[in-house]
Amino acid sequence: IVVPHTHWDREWYLSFEEFRFHLVEALDRVISLLGAHPRYRFTLDGQVIPLLDYLEIRPERKELLQEYIREGRLLIGPWYVQPDEFLVSGEALVRNLLYGTRLAREFGGVMLEGYVPDAFGHIAQLPQILQGFGIGSAYVMRGADGACEEAGGFDFVWKAPDGSTAVCHAMEMGYCNAERLSSEPDELTRPLAQLAEAGLLDPNDAPLVALLEKLSERSLTGAVLLLNGCDHRGPQMDLLQVLENLEKRLPEWEFSIGTLSDYTELLRKAKSGLREIAGELRTAARHPVLAGVLSARLYLKQRNFTAQTVLERYADPLSALARAMGGQDLRPFLRKAWEILLQNHAHDSICGTGIDPIHREMEVRFARTEAIADRVAHRALGTVGAALSGDGGNECLVVFNPAPWERRTEVEATVSGEGEVTHLVGPSGEEVPCSVRGRRIVSEGVLEGVRHSVAKVITFQDVLPPFGVKVYRVGRAEGRKRGGRSLLATEDTLENEFYRVTLHPDGTLDLLDKETGAFYRGLNLLEDSGDAGDEYNYAPPPEDFLVTSMGINGEIRIKEDLPWKASLRVSFEYSLPCSLTPDRRGRTPEQVGVPVTFTVTLYRGIKRLDIAAEVENRARDHRLRVAFPTGIPAEKSIAEDTFWVTERPTVPPPGEGWIEVPPATHPQKSFVAVEEDGRGFAVLNRGLPEYEVSPHGTIYLTLLRCVGWLSRDDLPTRRGHAGPPYETPEAQCLGSHRFEYAVYTYAGTWEESGLLRAAWEFTSPPLATAVKGGSPTAKSFLSLGPQGAVLSAVKLPEEGEGVIVRLYNPLRRRLDVRLRVGLPLAGAWEVRLDETPIKELRPDSPHLLRFPLRAGEIKTLKLIIASNPAD
């Protein structure tokens, strides 16, 4: 089966506009082939966005393209854009498929194949996500080498943690294995030459015959898949004539132009004879997974975390609540924000593996996404608060808790700058003390004649209802004093109900867990090493040496001392080598001072130690990490993954002869942990996706990885180039950076502890907005139990009214879930990820749903809210 295609990276070593110039020419050629040859088919890389980009230049060709799509001759989707799977959230992957399939259907049809040809490894839950869109296949390349070895071929059944499966074809010879076919079987074309050079083809056979025989040996379907295309390749204009000639020259082979769906049908027929493979795909024997992309240009990962969080935890759920209470339909704004954000999720974009200009453009997209989502969230929260508190002229503050459980937390809010703000008045008349943290300029009443004023930024701590809103009246009383015992034990020690923490002048910490008695020394140690790699891979130089912060004599001072929290700050200069030596074998003897500041914060009533690191990077060619020597022997690490928690061995496989040295670093979402003998230690993070755990139990969190090249071919950690050899000076990440992470310790196992909730709370603080309202009040809209169930999304449906609620079970055991809804239910449905109904549910009451959740299962519900829910 010959599948004509192109793999179209929207931006990479050229900018988006430069690549689009070539895209238009490529699709012009495709259209000419489709018009001239009724048998011709073309697969547009499993994504929709190249078509949208093309039609901005050639809008007059939309109807013609729709005709080819309806006929099944031009295949688009299911993705909106080809994403990286590890560096974006599970919800972002769902929205990517939601938008991609919707747009493809609007054009005339969607290719329902899980085509992810060049993602840098694959998450364990991908089969379940694909099944949620009616997709039962996966086509992969990078990361699948171990699966192919285990399966005894490149066709297998891939099983997700919940038991969902997809028939899977791994493109062992790459997605360019027939990039250009020749009528002469003896001709050594470029892809065949590359395969021969890699030792994958028998040099004694005609190159094309050798390829066909090799693929046939590994195939379990009775057919071989020839992928006629490659990165940014236009269509082969003489393909049909070449295939006719090859059938004459090689009569034992039958060549036909087809699609991935043709091969999927063969996979389904052979399914009973295919081996079942479970888990993530991240081995790199034949194709590198390019593990260093987790830490290339980490500032992009941090911006992505912020944009995803404001959409998923605030704008989406608050828009759904506001709409359910009779408010404005804000979906057009949300769709625009998601579409902009998803453009940054293309794998070469979010991985940080392009030239400098494309990543500058990404920062603009992040800013646009955040601006839209922030406006939507505050408008929706104001609508909900006003509906609950009633009419009135009181100055009120509405606070939203996105967690579906009651929580004690600190709140930061902006209120009018007029008068002294000393406290807030809660729903029972209780006074909540607050502190003025700073001031900021706000612009209000834009459509009524804008007013610019200086507002006050206040903080306070209180208990908030589960996934709910609490409305306070702002209190102003001159001379009122805050009371409460300080959390400062000494000038270098913090203490609350759970921890006693001592900060040292070099930024390291000693921590006593008062519940378990466990004592940890030397936490938060900076460790810096050289990096002679590129944007794709870390590579220590041969004559490298480590520079740590141990013993540096910094200055400790009190930053904040409030009744509900205390913060200590230490500042010092960290001397690092300026760069690599000219021969790149070591690091220069010349040093540069890198200013570092750590702020550590402990809260009353909260078991978590927050740490903020501020670094003014002035060094090049290095990797900066922070180390937590837990002293817990660790055969495995435990890390949050997409809709799952993944356990990985701390000792990499030998990787003898592999194209890429097996990495010790791995991807994570909000936490990584180690545990043994009834105690555990976790590091939480905001947008820092790379970690390592040593067998001795030291957790390393990468803060910076600074390199100057898109790709190099002299790395000891990877054979050959991973891209073109462009210089990328901005990937050195010079300048100011802020990193936020936290420590959480626990008794028992991670499944039994409060780790999932602690990480959720750290990444999702409350949101507050000021309104003119009536009385203080509080209301919970959703609560979820038991503790192991995780809320993933609350959103408006893609079509119609109602509220979509998505949750999942990351545990290795079944959960019996209780979902309490604050608004009365008129009905409830279980739906797929694409929101297609599965079955109607029967609530136990107008406010309660109970249902089982399998280990690893993702479940999506559509709730129909009764009319007049605010009554």
N, C-alpha and C positions, 0 to 999 in steps of 0.2 A: 504494500500500500504506500503510494507516494503522496505525501502531504505537502503541497506548496504553502509556504508561510514566510513570515518575517518576525524576528524578535525585535520589538521597537522600544528601546530605552528612551523615554521622552527627553531626558537630559542626562548627560554623563560627561564625556570628554568634549562635547560641544554644548552650547546652551540650547534651551527649548526652541527658540526661534530659529537657530541655525539648523537643528535637526528637523524642524518642521519644513524647512525649505526642501529638504531631501524627501521627507515623508510625502509631500504633495506630488512630487515626481514619481515616487514609487507607486502610489495608489492610482495615479493617472495610467501607469503601465498595467496595473492589475485590471483596471476597468477596461482597457483595450483588449486584454486577453479574455476577460469574461464576455465581452461583446462578440469576439471573433470565434470563440470555441465553446459551444454549449456544454462540453464535458469538463471544462476547467472549473476547479474549486480553489478557494484561497482562504487560509485561516489567518485572521488578523490578531495573532498573539494572545488570544484569550482575554482581551480587554476591549473596552469601548472607547476609551479616551482618544486613541489615534484617529478614529473616525470623526469625533467631535472636532479635533484640531484641524483635520483636513477640511471639513465643511465650513469652518470659519473663513477659509480661503476660497473654496469652491462650493458655495451654497447652492449653485444652480444644479449640482449633481445629486442632490439629496434624493429625489424621486427615483432616479436610476439606481442608486445604491440600495434604496429600500426594496426595489424589485429584485435585485440580486440576493439580498438578505432573505426575503420571503421565499425565494426559490431554493434556499439552502446552498447557494454557490459562494457567497461571501459570508464567512462565519465570524461572528463577533461575540464578546462576552465569554464567560459570565462576570468577569471582574470589571470594575470601573477602571482600575489601574492595576498593573501587576505589582503586588506589594512584597515587602519583606514580611515574614511571618512572626519573627521573634521580637522585633523592635516596635511593633504597634500593638494596641490593645485588642483583645478578643472582640470587643464591640466595634472597633474600627474595621476589622475583617468582615464582620457581619454587615456593616453599613456599606462597605466596598462592594460586596455581592448584592446587597439590596439595590443599590443605585445602578450597578452594572447590569443586572438582569432586567430591571425596570426599563432602562434606556434602550437595551437591546431589543426588548419586546416592542417598544414604541417604534423602532426601526423596522420591525418585521419578524424577528426571531432571535433566540438566544442559543448559543452553543452550550449545552448543559454537560460540559466536561471539565473536570478539575485540573485545568492545564496551568501548571506553575513551573515553567521550564528552567528558570534561572534563579529562583529564590535560594538564599544561602543557607540551606537546611530547612527542615520542615517540622512543625509542631505536632505533638502527639494527637491533638484534638482535631486536626484538619479533616479526617474522614467524617467525623460527626458534624462539623460545620458544613461540609459539602452536602451531606445527606439532608441537612436542614433546608436546602434549596433544590431538593430533588435531583442532586448530582451524585451518581454512584461510582464515579471513576476518579482516579488521580494520575496525572502524568508529571513525573518528577525527574530530577537529574542529580543535583548536588545533595550530598548527605545520604544517598540511598545505597552506597557501595556495600555496607555491612548487611543491609536487608537482602540485597541480591545474592551475596555469598550464602546467607542463611537459607534463602529460598531456592538456591540452585538454579537461578535464572533471573531474568529481569521482569518477569510477570509474577505477581503475588497478590494476596488479599491483605490489605492494610487495615488493622483494627484499632479503633480509638479506645480510650479508657472505659467508656460506657458499654463497649461491645459493638458499636456501630462499625460498619465496614465499607470499604470502597475497593473495587478491583483496581490494581495499580500497575502501571507500566513505568519502569525506570529506564530512562534513556542513557544506557550505559555508554554508548558511543557518542553521546551528546545530541543536542537538538540541531546540529549542523552536519549530521553524518552524511547527508546527500545535498549539501549546500549548492553544488553545481554538478549535475550529471552530464556525462559525456557519452556520445554514441559509441565511443571506442572503449570497451571494457578494460583495455590495457593502459589507458591514460591515467597517470597519477595526478588527479585533481588535488586542489589544495586540501580539502577535508580528508581525502584518502592519504595524502602525504603526511598529514599530522597524525593520523591514526597509526600509520606504519612507523613513523618516528617514535611513537609511544610504545611500540612493540605489541600493538593490538591486532595487527594483520600479518598473515603469513606472507613473507616477502617472495616466496616462490610462486605464488598464484597471481593471476591478473588482479589488480587492486580491487576492482569492483566485485569480482567473483569472490575474492577473499572476504570482503565486507559482508556480502550476502550469505556466505556460508557460515561466517562467525555469528551473525545475527540469527540465522536459522538454528544453529546449535543451541543457542540460549533461549530461543522462543518456545513457549509452551502453548501457543495458539495455532500453530501451523502457518503463520504468516510473519513477515518482517515489516517493520515500519521505517520508511525512508523519509527523513525530514528535509525537504528541499527548500532550504532557506537558512538564514543565520542573522546575527546582529545587524540591523539596519540594511539588510539585503533587499534589493528590488527583486521582482519575480524573474525567474528564468524564462526568457521570451520564447525560446525554442524547445521548451520542455516536451510538448506533445510529440513533436517530430523525433526528439531524442528517445522517448519511450518506445515509439514504433520501431526505431532502428534497433534498440536493445532487445526487443522481443524477437527480432530476426536473428541477431547475433547470439542471444542466449535463450534458445527455445525452451530450455528446461525451467525457465523463470517466467512468471506472468506479472507484468507491470500494469498497475492501474492507478489513476489519480483518484484520491479519496480524501477522507477526513478522519479526525480522531474518533469520531463516533463509529466509523466503520470498524476500527480496531477494538473499540470498547465492546461492540457486539461479540467479537471473537473472544474477548476476555471473559464475558459473561457466560458464554457457552463452555469455556474451559474452567470456570470458577471452581468446580468441585475437585479438580485436580491441582489447584494452586495452594502453595504453602501460605499459612497465616502468619503475618508479622505484626507485632505490636510495638508502640512507643514512637518517640521522636526519631527523625532521621538526621544524624549529624556526623556520620563517618566520612572520611575524606581520603580513601585509598586511591581512587582514580580521578575524582573531581574535587577540587578544594572547596571547603565550606567558607573559607575566608573569614576565620573567626575574629580577626582584629576589627572587623566592621562594628562590633558591639561597642567599641570605645573610640572609633574615629570621630572627630568633631563632636565631642560629647555635648557641647552647647546645643546642638540640634536635637539630641535626644531629650534634653531638659525642656526645651521649648515645646517639643511634641507632647511630653508628659503634661505640661501645663495646659496646652490647647485641648488635648483629649479629656482632661479632668474637668475643665470648665464646661465642656459640652456634655459629657456623660453623667457627671455628678450634680450639675446645677441647671444648665440651660434646658436640656431634654426633660428631666423630671419635673421641673417647675413649670415648664410650658404645658405639660400634660395635666398637672394639678390646676393651673389657671384656667385651662380650657374646660376641664370638668366642672369648674365652678362658674362657668358662663363667660369666661374671658376671651380675649382675642386669639385667633388661630395664628400662631407664630411659626408654623411649619415652613413657609417659604424662606424665612431667614435661616432656620436651622438647616434646611437642605443646602442653602448656599454655603453656610459655614462648613458643613461636612464635605461638600465637593471641593472647596478650596484646600481643606486639610488633607483630604485623600490624595490630592496631587503631590503632596510632600511624602506620601507613603510608598511611592515607586521605589523599588529596592535600591537603585543606585543613588536615589535622593536621600532617603532617611538613613541609609547606611553611611552617608558622608563620604562617598567614593567618587566624587566628581571634581571638576575644576572649580576654582574659587567662585566665579560669578554665579554658578547655578545655586550654590549654597547661600549666597547673599539674597538671591531671589526667594529661596525657601523662607528666610527670616521674615520677608515681607508677607508671605502667605500665612505664616504663623501669626503675625501681628493682626492681619485681617480677620483670621478665624477667631482669635481671642476677642477682638473688638465686637464682632457680631454676637458671639456667644455671651459675652459679659452684658451687653445691652439687653439681650433677650432674657437672661437670667434675672436681672434686677427688675425689669418690667414685669415679668411673671410673678416674682416674689412679692412685689408691691401689690399686684392684683389679688393674690391669695391673702396677704395680710389685711388689706382693706376689706375684703369680703368677710374675714373672720372677726375683725375688731369693730366693724361698724363705722358709721359716719361720725365725724367729730373733728374738732380742730386741734386735738392734742398732738404734740410732737411725739411720735412713736417710732420704735425700732422693731423691725420684723427680722427674726433670725430663723434660718432653715438648717435643720440637721439632716444631711443626706444619708446617714446610717440608719438602717431599719431596727435599731435598738436604742434604748435610753442611754445617754452618755453624758458624763461630766466632761466639759471641754472649755478651752479658752475661745472667746469670740473677739474678733476685731471688726470694728464698724466705724462708719463716717457719719457724724451728726453735725448739726448746725453749729457754727462757730460763735454764736451769740450767747453770752453768759457763761457762768462756770458750770461744767458738767461734773457732778459728783457721784451720782448713783442712777440706777434704773429701778423702776417699780414694776414688779412682776404680777402675774395674774391673781395671786392671793394677797396682794398688797405688800408683799415682801420687798425689802430694799436690797438691791444687788450692787455692791460697791464697784466702781470702775476707775480706770486711770487714763489720763490723756497721754497718748504715746507721741503724737505729733500733729502736724497740720498739713492740709493739702488744698489746692485750688479746685473748686467744682464749678461747673457751668450748668445752670438749671433753667427750666422754662424756655427752651430754645424756640419753640413755635409761638410763644406769647411775648417775646421780647426778652432775650437771654439776660440772665443775671449771673455775673461771676463773683464768687465770694470765697473766703477762706473758711474751710470746714475743719473740724477737729476729728482726729483719728483716736478712738478710745478702745480700750480692751477691758474685758471682764471675764469671769468664769462663772458658769452656771450648769445646771442639769437640764438637758433638752429632751423633748419627747421623741420617740422613734419615728424616723422618716417624717418629721413633723415641723411645725412652725410654732414659735413662741413670740408673742408680741409684748413689748415693754413700753412703758411711758418713760420718756427721758426726764430725769429729775435734776433740778438745778438748785443748789442751796449753798450759800456762801459759808465758808469756814468749816464745813463738815469734814471730819477726818476718817480715814480708813483704819480699821482695826485688824487684828489677826496676828498670829505668831509667824515669825519669819522662817523661811526654809533654809536660811543661811546658818550652818552650824559654826563655821569659822570663815575666815577670809578666803580659804581655798577649798571649802567643803560644803556641799549641799546635802540636805537630808529631808525625805518625806516618809510616808508610811511604808514605802516599798524599798527604797534604795538609800544608801549612804555613798556619796560620790566625792572623791578627792581629785582635784585638778592639779597637775604638776606644771612647772614652768616650761617644759618642752611640749606641752599640749597633750601628753598622755594622761590617762585616767585610771584610778583604782575604783572598783565598784563592788559593794556588798549588797547582795540580794537578801533582804531581811526576812523574806518568807522561807527561802530554802537554806539560807546560811552559806551559799556559794559565794566565794570571793574571787574576783578577777583583777589581775594586775596588768599594767602596761598597755591598756586598751588605747586605740586611736593614735597609733604610731605611724607617722609618715614614712614611706619608703619610696625612693626614687631610683629608677634604673635607666640606662640608655636604651634608645630605640632606633635601630638602623633599618627599620621596616618601611612600609608604605601605608596607604589608607586601608589596605585590605588585611595586612598581617603585621603583628608585632614581631620584631626580630632583635633580640639583644645582640650588641656587637661582640665580637670574639673576646675582646679585652675589657669587658664591662666590669663595673663595680657598683655596689649599692651605696646610696647616701640616705641615712635615716635622720629623723629629728631627735633621736635619743640624746639627752644631755644638753640640748640647747637651753639657754637661760633666758626665757621670755618673761614678760611682765604680766602678772595676774591682777585683775581688778574686778570689782563688782559692777556688773552692767545694769542689773535690775533687781529690786527687792520689793515684791508686792505680796499681799496676803495669800495669793493663790499660786505664786511662782517666784522663782529666783534664778538669776542667770549670772554666770561668771564668764569672763573673757580673758584670754591669754593671747598676746601678740609677740611675734619674734621674726627675725630674718633667717631664712633657710638658704644656705649657700649651696648652689648646684653648679655643675659644669655648664659652661655656656652652650655647648653643642657637641656634636661628634667631631672627631679629628678629620682632617681632609681625606684620609684614606678610609674613613668610616669603620675602622677597626676598634676604636675606643672612644673615650670622651676627653675633651680638652682639659688640660690642667687649669686653664683660666676659668674663674668662677664668676657667677653673677648672684646677687642677693635677691631672693624671692620673698617678699613680705607675706606672712601668713597670720591669720587671726582665726582662732576657734572660739565659738560661743557655745557654752553648754547650759542647758535649761532643764530644771526639774519642776513639775507641777504638783500641787496638792491634789491628792485623790486619784492620780493617774500613774499607772505603772509603765513608765517609758522615760528614757533619757534622750532628749533632743540635742543634736549637735549641728551647728552650722560652721562650715569652713569657708573662709574667704582667702583667695589666693591671687596674687598679682604675678602671673606667669611671665618671666623674663628669659627663660631658658628654652632652648630648642632641642629636638631629637631626644625626647625622654618620655618615660611613663611614670606618672605619679599615682601612688595608691595609698590607702589608709588601711592599717592592719589591726586586727582584733585577735590577739593570742588568747583563745578561750581556755586552753588546756584540756579540752574535751577531745579524746582520740576520735577521729572521724574517718570511717570507711566510706561514707557517702555524705554528700551535701543535700540539703532540702531547700528547694527554691520554688517560689510562685512562678507558674507558667500560664499560658493562655487557657482559661477555664479549667485549670488543673494545678496540682502541686507535684513537681517532678523531683525524683531522687536520682542523683548521679554519683558514680564512683569518684573518689578524690584522686585516684591514681589513673592517669590516662592509659589506654592500650599502648603496646609497644609501637605500633604503626610502622613496622619495618617495610621499607620500600614504598610507603605511601607518598603521594604527591605533596601532601601537607603534613607537617608534624602534628600529631594529635594535640589539641590545645588543652591546657589545664584550666583555662578560663571558660565561663559559660554564661548564657543569658538568664536574666531574671526579670520579674515584674517588680513587686514592691518589697520582697524580702528574700533573704537567704538565711538558713539556720543549720546548726549542728546540734546533735543531742546524743546522750548515752547515759545509762544507769540512772534514769529518772530525772535528769535535768537537761535543759536546752538553752541555747544562746542564739539570738537572731539579730541581724542587722537589717533595719528597714531603710528604704531610700525613696527619694522623689526624683525619678528620671535618670537614674544611674544604672544602666542595664547590665554591666559586666562585673562578674565576681570570680574569685577563685577560693577554694578551700583546700588547705594542705592536710595530709594524713594526720598531722599533729593537732588539727583543729583550729588553725589560724584562718580567720576569714579575711580576705582581701577585697576591698571595694575600689574599683578604678575611678579616679577623679579626672585625670587628664592622660591622653596619649597624643603626643605631639610629633608630627612627621612633616616632611616637605615634598613628598612625591605621591602622585596618584598610584603609580606602580613602578616597581623595580624588579630586575631579574637576577639579583645577587643575594637573595634572602636565604639564610640557612633554614628557615621554617617553611619554605614553599618553593617548589620547583617552577621556574619560569615566571613570565609576566601574568598578571591578572587583568591588565588593561594597558592602555598606552602610557608611555613614560613622560607624562606631563608633570612639571613642577607645580606644587600647590602650597605656596608660602603661608596662606591663611590657615592651613591645616596644622600649623605649629601652635595655634590657639594661644597666641600671645595676648596679654591684657588681663583684665579683671574677671574673676569667676567666683561664683558662690555655689556651694554644694550643701545640700540638706539631707541628713540621714539621722538615724536614731538607733538606740539599743533597747532590746526587750529580752528579758530572761524568763524562764518558766520551769515549772515542775512537770514531770511526766513527758508525754510525747506532744508533738505539734498538733496532732488531731484532738487531743484532750485539752490543750491549753487555750488561752485567749489570743494566740498569735495571729490568726486570720483577722480578728476584729481589731487588734492593736495596729496591724499594718493598714487596714482600711481607714481607721481613724487618723493615722499619721498622714496619709495621702489625701484625706478629704475633710479639711476643717469646715466649720459652719460658714454660711454665707449670710450677710446681713444687709438690709437696706432701710432707709428712713422713709416714713410715710406720715401723712396727716390722718389720724384715725381716732377711734373712740376709746374703748376699754382694753386694757391688757388681757390677753387670753393665750391659751395653748391648745394645740390639737395634733394628734398623731394621725397620719394618713396611711401608714403601712408599718406593720411589724412582722418580723420573720424569725421563726425558730424551727429547729434547735440551732445551737451556735454554729455548727459546721456549714449550714447552707449560706451561700454567698449571693447577694443581690448584684446583678450585672447591669440591668437597665430598667428604667421606667421612662417611657416615651409615648408620644402620640403615635397611633398607627400610621402606616404609609398612606392609607386611604380610609376615609370614613371617620367615625367618632369612636371613643373608647380610650382605654389606657393599655399599653403593652407593658407587661412586667416579665423580665427574664431573670432567672436565677440558675445556679448550678451547684453541684455537689463535688468538691475537690477531694473528698475523703475516699478511703478504700472500702467503705461500707455504706449500705443503704441508709437513708434518712427518711423519717416520716415528718413531713414539713407541715407547719402551721403558718398560714398567711392571713393575718388580720388586716382588714381594710377599713380605714376610717370613714370612707364615704359609702353609702348603701349600694349594694350590688343589685343590678337588674338582670345580670347574666354573666357567664364566664365561659371561655373556650380555651382549650389547649390548641396552640397553633405551631406551625413550623417556624424556623428562623426567618423564612420569607413571608411569614404571617398568613400563610394558607391554613385554613381551619383543619384540625385533626379530629377533634371530638368536643362535644359540649360537656361542661362540668356542672356538677350539682353542689353548690355551696352548702355548708352545714348550717349557715345562717346568712342573713344579708351582709354580715361583716366577717365571715370566716370561711376559708377554704383549707381543706386538708388533702394531701396527696403524697404518694411515695416519690422519692428521688433516688434513682440508682446511683451507685458509685460512678463518678465521672460524668453523670448525665447533665446536659443543659436542657432546661425546660422553659418554654415561652408561653405566656398566658395572655389572652386578650380579655380585659375586664370591661363590662358595660356598666356604667355608673347610672344609677337612677336619676330621674329628672329632679331639679331643685335640690342638689346635694347639700347646699349650704344651709338648708332649713333645719 
